[in-house]
Amino acid sequence: MNQAYKEMAGRLIVALDYPDATQALGLVEQLQGIPCYMKVGMQLFYAAGPDFVRELKDRGYSVFLDLKMHDIPNTVKGGAESITRLGVDMFNVHAAGGTQMLQAAYEGMTAALVSDDTLSKPIIIAVTQLTSTSQTVLNEQIGIEGTIQDAVVKYAKLTASAGLNGVVASAQEVPLISKTCGKEFITVTPGIRPAGSAIGDQSRVLTPGEAIQQGSHYIVVGRPITAANNPREAAEQIIKEMMEA
Ligand SMILES: O=C(O)c1cc(=O)[nH]c(=O)n1[C@@H]1O[C@H](COP(=O)(O)O)[C@@H](O)[C@H]1O
């Protein structure tokens, strides 16, 4: 495995959106040896819990725990402390929670790190606008005026000023985010669809190659891998496309 492959595979986050540990582990086994990041979201975590996260860590994976916390600051602080204790490498909150809530996530993480020096510091990112949100939904249902880009950049700035590491957004918005918050500010981009694959409930999509060209630090891919006839081949094809970009 060459270094370029290893680095690019490490920027692919595979969304393990499964109802139980058995099915999720089935995919993990199929992808064995590919040094990608693994994402545990609500469906799997609510079913399989912390044990599943530990299983992934035992297998040597970097883990993104995607629970999108959005609550009062004190609750998010406690949640962040518990999540950090699990030893995950990345977790997220909703930027819509505001500055105090974003800072509370950081404080919770810090409290865990202070109490246990064997833990490593996770990356904390904030969701700006979900990639399923379209311009119309933003304006007419969520009630935020202006363009998606403006709304995303506003939350990215809020996240940066609260001291968090980066944001979740569509790869379409990455150039603007990087221009505003700097190239080091981490962009994690779901809504990735290889050419010809079903868009489903996503709205703001780009291909894996386009996302890398836009400057995404990490791309998140679920169904284009999990629903493929041959998930391993699909993942390898995505990494190839990322390397060629
Ligand atoms: O935070 C996330 O990971 C996330 C944020 C967002 O704005 N959009 C989004 O799709 N996601 C997650 O990314 C994954 C995308 O899955 P697919 O649409 O199947 O590729 C899912 O697990 C979503 O929960």
PDBQT file of the ligand as one rigid body, heavy atoms in Angstrom, charges set to zero:
ROOT
HETATM    1  O1  LIG A 301     -22.954  14.836   9.885  1.00  0.00    +0.000 OA
HETATM    2  C1  LIG A 301     -23.076  14.068   8.924  1.00  0.00    +0.000 C 
HETATM    3  O2  LIG A 301     -22.340  13.110   8.792  1.00  0.00    +0.000 OA
HETATM    4  C2  LIG A 301     -24.051  14.434   7.867  1.00  0.00    +0.000 A 
HETATM    5  C3  LIG A 301     -24.333  15.782   7.733  1.00  0.00    +0.000 A 
HETATM    6  C4  LIG A 301     -25.032  16.251   6.605  1.00  0.00    +0.000 A 
HETATM    7  O3  LIG A 301     -25.226  17.447   6.426  1.00  0.00    +0.000 OA
HETATM    8  N1  LIG A 301     -25.451  15.334   5.686  1.00  0.00    +0.000 N 
HETATM    9  C5  LIG A 301     -25.240  13.986   5.814  1.00  0.00    +0.000 A 
HETATM   10  O4  LIG A 301     -25.632  13.238   4.922  1.00  0.00    +0.000 OA
HETATM   11  N2  LIG A 301     -24.585  13.516   6.944  1.00  0.00    +0.000 N 
HETATM   12  C6  LIG A 301     -24.411  12.057   7.133  1.00  0.00    +0.000 C 
HETATM   13  O5  LIG A 301     -23.616  11.546   6.068  1.00  0.00    +0.000 OA
HETATM   14  C7  LIG A 301     -24.092  10.265   5.636  1.00  0.00    +0.000 C 
HETATM   15  C8  LIG A 301     -24.438  10.342   4.179  1.00  0.00    +0.000 C 
HETATM   16  O6  LIG A 301     -24.914   9.110   3.733  1.00  0.00    +0.000 OA
HETATM   17  P1  LIG A 301     -25.289   8.806   2.210  1.00  0.00    +0.000 P 
HETATM   18  O7  LIG A 301     -26.249   9.868   1.773  1.00  0.00    +0.000 OA
HETATM   19  O8  LIG A 301     -25.879   7.445   2.269  1.00  0.00    +0.000 OA
HETATM   20  O9  LIG A 301     -23.980   8.874   1.449  1.00  0.00    +0.000 OA
HETATM   21  C9  LIG A 301     -25.265   9.915   6.537  1.00  0.00    +0.000 C 
HETATM   22  O10 LIG A 301     -24.782   9.079   7.565  1.00  0.00    +0.000 OA
HETATM   23  C10 LIG A 301     -25.716  11.248   7.107  1.00  0.00    +0.000 C 
HETATM   24  O11 LIG A 301     -26.241  11.115   8.402  1.00  0.00    +0.000 OA
ENDROOT
TORSDOF 0
